[in-house]
Amino acid sequence: MLYSVKPENLHTVLPAYDHAKVIETIGRYDATMQEDAEVLVKIGLACKAKSVLEIGTSLGNTAKLLAHYFGDVYTLDNALEEFGGHGERTGEVCRDIENVTQIIGNSLTPESYSSIEQPVDMVFVDDGHDYHHVVTNTFTAMQLIAPDGVLVHHDTYWESVMLGLKHLATVFDVWLVEDTYLAVVKSTIG
Ligand SMILES: C[S@@+](CC[C@H](N)C(=O)[O-])C[C@H]1O[C@@H](n2cnc3c(N)ncnc32)[C@H](O)[C@@H]1O
């Protein structure tokens, strides 16, 4: 099912959401991403995430933020400039952070996930914004997530991301978080 939820009502999806306090945010964010970053961290805190996987590292600003709040952070990127990546600069912001493991690989290839200790508690999907990436990465990531874990998509303003989410909502519960570009996906199984 596809739902819409205001950030202040996310406790209806994740009961501990209201108690999740973001003490500070770090890293370089524009005004929009700042709001999304706070909600993302609160979602992770609400599901008591110890380990987090980010798909789509870019320079590593969000990986750095996640590393500040959560135990083990994996971040995956193919680092290819033709797909919007930063080549050798990929992950430069989070590279030296002790609890960050940077993986260079294609998110569409299952082997790219083989070094990740499973299950992870939260997955943040923020790489290719086409329908194929959105749907394929969700099905792959759902197999890595703990039963109480959560998957969060970014950039719902992309038409192709929305199309993917609508398809996914036929299988999973999907909540579009209003006033942000985030969508929460939870398994309806179990
Ligand atoms: C929007 S940026 C990620 C931003 C990052 N999550 C942040 O918040 O700072 C998208 C990234 O996805 C990566 N990407 C695109 N397609 C990919 C694929 N198939 N596998 C792995 N990474 C991919 C690009 O290289 C780019 O760095």
The ligand as a MOL file (V3000), in Angstrom:
LIG
                    3D

  0  0  0     0  0            999 V3000
M  V30 BEGIN CTAB
M  V30 COUNTS 27 29 0 0 0
M  V30 BEGIN ATOM
M  V30 1 C 22.6510 11.2810 -5.3480 0
M  V30 2 S 24.2860 10.6460 -5.3190 0 CHG=1
M  V30 3 C 24.4010 9.9870 -3.6770 0
M  V30 4 C 24.3630 11.0400 -2.6050 0
M  V30 5 C 24.7200 10.5260 -1.2280 0
M  V30 6 N 23.8300 9.4490 -0.7940 0
M  V30 7 C 24.6460 11.6620 -0.2200 0
M  V30 8 O 23.5990 11.8100 0.4380 0
M  V30 9 O 25.6160 12.4190 -0.0990 0 CHG=-1
M  V30 10 C 24.1300 9.2210 -6.3120 0
M  V30 11 C 25.3460 8.3010 -6.3340 0
M  V30 12 O 24.9010 7.0400 -6.8470 0
M  V30 13 C 25.9620 6.4350 -7.5570 0
M  V30 14 N 25.4090 5.4060 -8.4580 0
M  V30 15 C 24.6090 5.5650 -9.5460 0
M  V30 16 N 24.3140 4.3750 -10.0830 0
M  V30 17 C 24.9330 3.4170 -9.3090 0
M  V30 18 C 25.0060 1.9850 -9.3480 0
M  V30 19 N 24.3860 1.2700 -10.2740 0
M  V30 20 N 25.7230 1.3670 -8.3870 0
M  V30 21 C 26.3680 2.0520 -7.4310 0
M  V30 22 N 26.3390 3.4070 -7.3360 0
M  V30 23 C 25.6170 4.0830 -8.2730 0
M  V30 24 C 26.6400 7.6090 -8.2650 0
M  V30 25 O 27.9770 7.2760 -8.5410 0
M  V30 26 C 26.4910 8.7640 -7.2410 0
M  V30 27 O 27.6560 8.9070 -6.4830 0
M  V30 END ATOM
M  V30 BEGIN BOND
M  V30 1 1 1 2
M  V30 2 1 2 3
M  V30 3 1 2 10
M  V30 4 1 3 4
M  V30 5 1 4 5
M  V30 6 1 5 6
M  V30 7 1 5 7
M  V30 8 2 7 8
M  V30 9 1 7 9
M  V30 10 1 10 11
M  V30 11 1 11 12
M  V30 12 1 11 26
M  V30 13 1 12 13
M  V30 14 1 13 14
M  V30 15 1 13 24
M  V30 16 1 14 15
M  V30 17 1 14 23
M  V30 18 2 15 16
M  V30 19 1 16 17
M  V30 20 1 17 18
M  V30 21 2 17 23
M  V30 22 1 18 19
M  V30 23 2 18 20
M  V30 24 1 20 21
M  V30 25 2 21 22
M  V30 26 1 22 23
M  V30 27 1 24 25
M  V30 28 1 24 26
M  V30 29 1 26 27
M  V30 END BOND
M  V30 END CTAB
M  END
